[in-house]
Amino acid sequence: MAITAALVKELRERTGAGMMECKKALVETDGDIDTAIENMRKAGMAKADKKAGRVAAEGLVSIKIDDAGKFAAIVEVNCETDFVTKGDDFRNFVDAIAQCVLDNKPADLDALLACKLADGVSVEDTRKNLIAKIGENMSVRRFEIIESKGQLAAYKHGERIGVVVNLRGADEALGKDIAMHVAASNPACVSEDDVDPAMIEKEREIFSAQAAESGKPPEIVEKMVSGRIKKFLKEVTLLGQPFVKDPDQTVAQLVDKAGASVAGFVRYQVGEGIEKKSENFAEEVAAQMNA
């Protein structure tokens, strides 16, 4: 069968692959476009498997809230370079995953990867196809579904930090202010009651060792440690922190004044906790050329 320009164009539109790759796939299948697509998908998955070990520490955070304001979804999807995050293919993929989480409410990451996107292709297959097209490793790292306790507020600082705050009795302006504060100050939890006891004990050990070196009597050392623990708890809790837009009042005072309360929050920052490999750019280019 003759491989026409129109046939190559159709395959390009359906797969997003390059012209020569499409022509080659059509020649191999004697113009059978459906078989060509299937073969290209298989090849794409093989390429994706080869790239799976490469560190993906860049990426985007996306947030979606349903029209009723009852549920929010926040996701982090990673890639290898900041350059890819600026492309429409990757950005649309991340947004589609967030919408998929909101619509399907998967139980875990495996369930999300099996979910079908709007075009009927699973998240995992779409990920692998995109890796084959762009040439970088990508991973759907994490997601969370937040059910409203009253009002949901969201804020994104650029594309790398996303926050969803769950409030009671708050208006839109207060919700946005609290979400912006969480993005800026990165509290560990809402209140002192939520702080992990193990974290407090670890800090107490550090403060005790430091205070003991002062040579002061044990009862004074204990008071010093207690004071430092109180300061630490204010620093790591949302309600204890000075409000970023008005440091003369704490977030707790701001919320109380409005007759509201904070039920919880989720804060994602791209790449946090991922050990990113540091390379010399010139050496990296040279290594790729030699390969």
Phi, psi and omega per residue, in radians:
M1 nan 2.388 3.134
A2 -1.214 2.327 3.132
I3 -1.616 1.745 -3.074
T4 -1.484 2.820 3.100
A5 -1.082 -0.615 -3.137
A6 -1.131 -0.665 -3.139
L7 -1.197 -0.725 3.096
V8 -1.098 -0.728 3.140
K9 -1.081 -0.737 -3.139
E10 -1.108 -0.740 3.137
L11 -1.142 -0.664 3.102
R12 -1.092 -0.748 -3.121
E13 -1.154 -0.594 -3.092
R14 -1.440 -0.408 -3.079
T15 -2.021 -0.417 -3.073
G16 1.356 0.121 -3.113
A17 -1.424 2.961 -3.128
G18 -1.270 2.830 -3.059
M19 -1.082 -0.814 -3.093
M20 -1.171 -0.636 3.106
E21 -1.136 -0.691 3.123
C22 -1.160 -0.759 -3.135
K23 -1.099 -0.750 3.126
K24 -1.071 -0.747 -3.132
A25 -1.127 -0.651 3.138
L26 -1.252 -0.647 3.085
V27 -1.094 -0.743 -3.111
E28 -1.153 -0.450 -3.114
T29 -1.900 0.214 3.122
D30 0.965 0.701 3.045
G31 1.494 0.051 3.118
D32 -1.372 1.770 -2.995
I33 -1.199 -0.624 -3.140
D34 -1.171 -0.728 3.092
T35 -1.167 -0.645 3.109
A36 -1.066 -0.757 3.122
I37 -1.098 -0.755 3.141
E38 -1.084 -0.770 3.132
N39 -1.129 -0.674 -3.138
M40 -1.184 -0.639 3.099
R41 -1.144 -0.723 3.116
K42 -1.105 -0.756 3.130
A43 -1.125 -0.665 3.125
G44 -1.109 -0.701 3.124
M45 -1.170 -0.616 3.097
A46 -1.148 -0.716 3.097
K47 -1.118 -0.688 -3.134
A48 -1.099 -0.699 3.135
D49 -1.092 -0.647 -3.138
K50 -1.173 -0.515 -3.096
K51 -1.604 -0.033 -3.000
A52 -1.073 -0.467 -3.086
G53 -1.473 -0.098 -3.091
R54 -1.417 2.439 -3.058
V55 -1.216 2.217 3.088
A56 -2.025 1.699 -3.063
A57 -2.006 -0.118 3.021
E58 -1.576 -3.096 3.090
G59 2.556 -2.845 -3.091
L60 -2.408 2.697 2.969
V61 -1.944 2.382 3.081
S62 -2.241 2.508 3.140
I63 -2.241 2.366 3.050
K64 -2.288 2.397 3.053
I65 -2.158 2.344 -3.109
D66 -1.221 2.856 -3.053
D67 -1.050 -0.545 -3.121
A68 -1.428 -0.156 -3.124
G69 1.228 0.402 -3.109
K70 -1.615 -0.533 -3.109
F71 -2.356 2.566 3.015
A72 -2.249 2.622 3.062
A73 -2.200 2.369 3.063
I74 -2.253 2.345 -3.107
V75 -2.357 2.676 2.969
E76 -2.160 2.215 3.083
V77 -2.165 2.323 -3.027
N78 -1.928 2.672 3.001
C79 -2.440 -3.076 -3.034
E80 -1.531 -0.590 -3.049
T81 -2.271 2.674 3.103
D82 -1.124 -0.501 -3.138
F83 -1.002 -0.750 -3.103
V84 -1.139 -0.562 -3.116
T85 -1.127 -0.305 -3.120
K86 -1.554 -0.146 -3.118
G87 -1.485 2.567 -3.108
D88 -1.096 -0.621 -3.103
D89 -1.034 -0.862 -3.111
F90 -1.225 -0.743 -3.119
R91 -1.079 -0.771 3.132
N92 -1.139 -0.640 3.112
F93 -1.086 -0.804 -3.132
V94 -1.110 -0.784 3.128
D95 -1.112 -0.662 3.133
A96 -1.143 -0.642 3.101
I97 -1.142 -0.762 3.125
A98 -1.056 -0.724 3.116
Q99 -1.170 -0.645 3.108
C100 -1.105 -0.721 3.089
V101 -1.092 -0.789 -3.124
L102 -1.096 -0.728 -3.069
D103 -1.331 -0.663 -2.993
N104 -1.819 -0.347 -3.133
K105 0.825 1.040 -3.138
P106 -1.088 2.645 -3.077
A107 -1.319 -0.553 -3.113
D108 -2.724 -3.083 -3.066
L109 -1.139 -0.675 3.117
D110 -1.073 -0.716 3.121
A111 -1.145 -0.659 3.105
L112 -1.129 -0.775 -3.114
L113 -1.087 -0.464 3.126
A114 -1.486 -0.251 -3.120
C115 -1.114 2.555 3.093
K116 -1.566 2.355 3.025
L117 -1.424 -3.101 -3.034
A118 -1.049 -0.501 -3.123
D119 -1.505 0.057 3.098
G120 1.537 -0.057 3.122
V121 -1.658 2.437 -3.101
S122 -1.158 2.780 3.091
V123 -1.019 -0.767 -3.099
E124 -1.134 -0.767 3.131
D125 -1.171 -0.652 3.095
T126 -1.117 -0.711 3.103
R127 -1.037 -0.837 -3.106
K128 -1.159 -0.682 3.099
N129 -1.112 -0.653 -3.133
L130 -1.235 -0.624 3.070
I131 -1.079 -0.757 -3.139
A132 -1.119 -0.635 -3.094
K133 -1.316 -0.777 -3.021
I134 -1.577 -0.565 3.093
G135 1.600 0.315 3.092
E136 -2.211 2.607 3.023
N137 -1.183 2.510 3.100
M138 -2.436 2.598 3.106
S139 -2.522 2.441 2.994
V140 -1.515 1.825 -2.916
R141 -1.448 -0.824 -3.030
R142 -2.857 2.810 3.064
F143 -2.695 2.837 3.059
E144 -2.588 2.515 3.068
I145 -1.928 2.214 -3.099
I146 -1.994 2.141 3.096
E147 -1.673 2.301 -3.046
S148 -1.126 2.389 2.992
K149 -1.737 -0.043 -3.111
G150 3.074 -1.209 3.071
Q151 -2.377 2.551 3.052
L152 -1.938 2.375 3.082
A153 -2.250 2.446 -3.112
A154 -2.254 2.635 3.087
Y155 -2.648 2.404 3.052
K156 -2.116 2.247 3.059
H157 -1.704 1.754 -2.991
G158 1.144 -2.412 3.138
E159 -1.993 -0.052 -2.976
R160 -1.807 -0.320 3.118
I161 -2.177 2.234 3.104
G162 -2.304 2.453 -3.103
V163 -2.338 2.384 2.948
V164 -2.152 2.206 3.134
V165 -1.981 2.392 3.131
N166 -1.854 2.052 -3.044
L167 -2.212 2.872 2.990
R168 -2.187 2.321 3.045
G169 1.236 0.379 -3.116
A170 -1.862 2.639 3.028
D171 -1.620 3.100 -3.053
E172 -1.084 -0.708 -3.099
A173 -1.131 -0.771 3.128
L174 -1.131 -0.733 3.125
G175 -1.017 -0.762 3.132
K176 -1.148 -0.709 3.130
D177 -1.076 -0.748 -3.137
I178 -1.163 -0.724 3.132
A179 -1.111 -0.713 3.101
M180 -1.115 -0.693 3.117
H181 -1.088 -0.791 3.138
V182 -1.054 -0.724 3.127
A183 -1.073 -0.711 -3.063
A184 -1.372 -0.711 -2.965
S185 -1.767 -0.234 3.051
N186 0.873 0.998 3.086
P187 -1.159 2.706 -3.134
A188 -1.383 -0.540 -3.102
C189 -2.845 -3.139 -3.047
V190 -1.298 -0.962 -3.032
S191 -2.345 3.049 -3.131
E192 -1.076 -0.551 -3.142
D193 -1.115 -0.376 -3.076
D194 -1.616 -0.131 -3.091
V195 -1.234 2.346 3.121
D196 -1.073 2.144 3.124
P197 -0.958 -0.574 3.135
A198 -1.142 -0.614 3.102
M199 -1.164 -0.725 3.126
I200 -1.123 -0.758 -3.124
E201 -1.119 -0.679 3.121
K202 -1.104 -0.783 3.119
E203 -1.127 -0.669 3.137
R204 -1.073 -0.708 3.120
E205 -1.093 -0.748 -3.139
I206 -1.139 -0.837 -3.130
F207 -1.111 -0.665 -3.134
S208 -1.110 -0.761 3.138
A209 -1.105 -0.706 3.137
Q210 -1.174 -0.778 -3.099
A211 -1.183 -0.585 -3.110
A212 -1.106 -0.514 -3.136
E213 -1.228 -0.229 -3.131
S214 -1.266 -0.324 -3.140
G215 1.362 0.164 -3.132
K216 -1.379 2.806 3.121
P217 -1.036 2.679 -3.099
P218 -0.936 -0.701 -3.101
E219 -1.168 -0.572 3.081
I220 -1.254 -0.712 3.102
V221 -1.028 -0.737 -3.139
E222 -1.090 -0.709 3.110
K223 -1.152 -0.681 3.096
M224 -1.084 -0.770 -3.134
V225 -1.141 -0.767 3.133
S226 -1.061 -0.691 3.122
G227 -1.142 -0.700 3.140
R228 -1.225 -0.604 3.091
I229 -1.127 -0.751 3.109
K230 -1.060 -0.748 3.115
K231 -1.114 -0.748 3.123
F232 -1.039 -0.771 -3.111
L233 -1.129 -0.609 3.088
K234 -1.192 -0.629 -3.107
E235 -1.220 -0.599 -3.023
V236 -1.712 -0.130 -3.123
T237 -1.852 2.449 -3.136
L238 -0.965 -0.881 -3.054
L239 -1.187 -0.455 -3.117
G240 -1.481 -0.289 -3.064
Q241 -1.337 2.576 2.987
P242 -1.137 2.366 -3.119
F243 -1.144 2.263 -3.011
V244 -1.061 -0.552 -3.115
K245 -1.503 -0.222 3.126
D246 -2.714 1.433 -3.051
P247 -1.089 -0.161 3.120
D248 -1.313 -0.201 3.067
Q249 -2.267 2.619 3.091
T250 -1.439 2.908 3.077
V251 -1.103 -0.637 3.106
A252 -1.034 -0.761 3.125
Q253 -1.145 -0.695 3.110
L254 -1.062 -0.817 -3.106
V255 -1.190 -0.762 -3.137
D256 -1.084 -0.695 -3.135
K257 -1.059 -0.571 -3.130
A258 -1.534 -0.041 -3.104
G259 1.189 0.527 -3.093
A260 -2.024 3.101 3.055
S261 -2.624 2.734 -3.140
V262 -1.833 2.075 -3.131
A263 -1.496 -0.423 -3.132
G264 2.899 3.025 3.078
F265 -2.716 2.771 3.032
V266 -2.249 2.274 3.107
R267 -2.219 2.133 3.066
Y268 -1.970 2.364 2.992
Q269 -2.220 2.227 -3.061
V270 -0.971 2.247 3.002
G271 1.413 -0.036 -3.109
E272 -1.101 2.275 -3.140
G273 1.525 -0.114 3.102
I274 -1.660 2.235 3.106
E275 -1.418 1.924 -3.086
K276 -1.577 2.291 3.129
K277 -1.268 2.268 3.134
S278 -1.717 2.172 -3.114
E279 -2.307 2.638 2.995
N280 -1.311 2.211 -3.028
F281 -1.068 -0.762 -3.129
A282 -1.094 -0.703 3.118
E283 -1.173 -0.634 3.133
E284 -1.136 -0.756 3.113
V285 -1.099 -0.755 3.133
A286 -1.090 -0.683 3.133
A287 -1.131 -0.713 3.120
Q288 -1.149 -0.686 3.130
M289 -1.150 -0.709 3.135
N290 -1.173 -0.579 3.112
A291 -1.197 nan nan
